[in-house]
């Protein structure tokens, strides 16, 4: 899936209908950055809470986007490494998130 399809896939998924505008703005910020810097995700779908999950199956990585934070999951290690980055401003990636995205660089 290319980055240009991520927002469309999220909006087309009926399970994502419960996402609020803040979560969608945060997803849009990740898509803007990802389009320029990161490999596109394998899949996009609803998270456990009102959130959306981007999955890089071959890299065993996930990013879950919430209205107030981003969570990065690394399934290549046991136990799973989980990093939580609080949102500083809606629609903008927190500076602390950028180094955590390094494994997803093109």
Secondary structure as UniProt FT lines:
FT   HELIX           3..12
FT   HELIX           14..16
FT   TURN            17..18
FT   HELIX           21..37
FT   STRAND          43..46
FT   STRAND          52..56
FT   HELIX           57..59
FT   STRAND          61..65
FT   STRAND          69..74
FT   TURN            75..76
FT   STRAND          81..86
FT   TURN            90..91
FT   HELIX           95..98
FT   HELIX           99..104
//
